[in-house]
Amino acid sequence: MISSPVESPGRDAESGDLIETFKILSGKENVDSKTFFQLAESSEHTRGHSLKLYKKHCRLDSRKFFFSQRVVNSWNSLPQHIVEAPSVNSFKKRLDDDYHDMGLL
């Protein structure tokens, strides 16, 4: 019998946050993306993908745990081929494949 690694609860929550972020940014949710996120100003010197999010400075610890803040670092670290997925299902598949390749699943 082949055993499969168990996902940590933190990984599940992070994946859910990233999927919801993808839906909001790609217009698949009936929510204005500007309500939650501000895109980082693009630059020729910016590494990574073209949909980087700007992370606002937080004075209050409680704000650090808001959805719109906690997802920024994880989202910005995703490769271009994941964030440019054409559908939610392909985003999930690419995200799972990336986690698997990194040995996180």
C-alpha positions as CSV (number, residue, x, y, z in Angstrom):
1,M,0.0,0.0,0.0
2,I,1.3,3.4,-0.9
3,S,0.9,6.1,1.7
4,S,0.3,9.6,0.7
5,P,1.5,12.6,2.7
6,V,-1.2,14.4,4.7
7,E,-1.7,18.1,4.0
8,S,-1.3,20.3,7.0
9,P,-4.3,22.5,7.9
10,G,-2.2,25.6,7.2
11,R,-1.6,24.4,3.6
12,D,-5.3,23.8,3.1
13,A,-6.1,27.3,4.3
14,E,-3.4,28.9,2.2
15,S,-4.6,27.0,-0.9
16,G,-8.1,28.2,-0.3
17,D,-6.9,31.8,0.1
18,L,-5.0,31.6,-3.2
19,I,-7.9,30.1,-5.0
20,E,-10.2,32.8,-3.8
21,T,-7.6,35.5,-4.7
22,F,-7.4,34.0,-8.2
23,K,-11.2,34.1,-8.5
24,I,-11.4,37.8,-7.4
25,L,-8.5,39.0,-9.6
26,S,-9.8,37.1,-12.6
27,G,-13.3,38.4,-12.3
28,K,-14.9,35.1,-11.5
29,E,-16.3,36.4,-8.2
30,N,-18.9,39.2,-8.2
31,V,-16.5,41.4,-6.1
32,D,-14.5,44.4,-7.2
33,S,-10.9,43.4,-6.8
34,K,-10.0,46.9,-5.7
35,T,-12.0,46.3,-2.5
36,F,-9.4,43.8,-1.3
37,F,-6.2,44.3,-3.4
38,Q,-4.1,46.9,-5.0
39,L,-1.8,45.7,-7.8
40,A,1.8,46.5,-7.4
41,E,3.2,49.0,-9.8
42,S,4.8,47.0,-12.6
43,S,8.4,47.6,-13.3
44,E,11.0,46.1,-15.7
45,H,12.9,45.1,-12.6
46,T,10.1,43.2,-10.8
47,R,10.6,39.5,-10.6
48,G,7.9,36.9,-10.9
49,H,4.5,37.3,-12.5
50,S,2.6,40.3,-13.8
51,L,-0.2,40.3,-11.1
52,K,1.9,41.1,-8.1
53,L,-0.1,42.6,-5.2
54,Y,1.0,45.6,-3.1
55,K,1.2,44.8,0.6
56,K,0.1,47.7,2.8
57,H,1.9,48.4,6.0
58,C,0.0,47.4,9.1
59,R,0.3,49.1,12.4
60,L,-2.2,46.8,14.1
61,D,-1.4,43.1,14.6
62,S,-5.0,42.2,14.0
63,R,-4.9,43.7,10.5
64,K,-2.0,41.4,9.5
65,F,-4.4,38.4,9.7
66,F,-7.1,39.9,7.3
67,F,-7.6,37.9,4.1
68,S,-6.4,40.8,2.0
69,Q,-3.1,41.0,3.9
70,R,-2.3,37.3,4.7
71,V,-2.5,36.2,1.1
72,V,-0.2,38.7,-0.5
73,N,3.2,37.0,0.2
74,S,1.9,33.6,-1.0
75,W,0.3,35.1,-4.1
76,N,3.4,37.1,-5.0
77,S,5.6,34.0,-4.8
78,L,3.6,32.1,-7.3
79,P,5.1,31.5,-10.8
80,Q,3.6,33.2,-13.9
81,H,2.2,29.9,-15.3
82,I,0.0,29.5,-12.3
83,V,-1.5,33.0,-12.1
84,E,-2.2,33.1,-15.8
85,A,-4.4,29.9,-15.7
86,P,-7.5,30.2,-17.9
87,S,-9.9,28.7,-15.4
88,V,-10.3,28.0,-11.7
89,N,-9.9,24.3,-12.2
90,S,-6.6,24.7,-14.2
91,F,-5.4,27.1,-11.4
92,K,-6.1,24.5,-8.8
93,K,-4.4,21.8,-10.9
94,R,-1.3,24.0,-11.5
95,L,-1.2,25.0,-7.8
96,D,-1.4,21.3,-6.7
97,D,1.3,20.4,-9.2
98,D,3.6,23.1,-7.9
99,Y,3.1,22.1,-4.3
100,H,3.8,18.5,-5.3
101,D,7.0,19.5,-7.1
102,M,8.2,21.4,-4.1
103,G,7.5,18.3,-1.9
104,L,4.7,20.1,0.1
105,L,2.1,17.5,-0.8
